Amino acid sequence: MCNVLGSGNLIRFWQERWLGHESFMNLFPQLYAKSLQPDAPIAAFGSWSDDIWTWSFDWAVELARDDMDAATEMSILLADIRPKKECLDH
């Protein structure tokens, strides 16, 4: 089952399917393993400023070159994706 993104407060970013057919944990296992927030909801991975959503990730260790490539790929996937302030996840 794939979730539908609303505010991002209920869907876990890494572990649940909410964009495409795979979880981000399965798409980017090397990044998941280095995340300081492996169980956090989508809303914990960014912030709003003047109605602009900015993604933000905290890593347990400095990312290696291969990890940076994966992080860039993930950023491309997320480029046009943002939570909806007044909607519930479902």
Number of C-alpha atoms within 10 A of each C-alpha: 7 13 15 15 20 19 19 24 18 16 23 21 24 24 17 20 19 22 16 10 11 15 18 20 17 14 14 17 15 15 24 19 13 16 17 14 18 15 15 18 18 22 22 16 15 14 14 13 8 5 8 9 17 13 17 10 12 11 13 11 9 10 15 9 9 11 16 13 12 18 17 12 13 15 14 11 12 12 11 8 14 20 20 14 14 8 12 15 16 13
